[in-house]
């Protein structure tokens, strides 16, 4: 007999991303060439840089990156190899 609490799904409430009320619409940034000299200017959307930082997401990305760097040399002995 299954418990009633096991049937319920708990949904995590997500908060909307907070941004400034009146942010600038664009950021003007310098562009550098391969020699390190300024070669012009570029406009960037402020919505990309105004987003709130999510530490849990950064931690997950670091764990995925580090786990993908492992060699993965694990092996299992077959019946013939076991003494």
Secondary structure, 3 states (H helix, E strand, C coil): CCCHHHHCCCCCCCCCCCCCCCCCCEEEEEEECCCCCEEEEEEEEHHHHCCCCCHHHHHHHHHHHHHHCCCCCCCCCCCCCCC
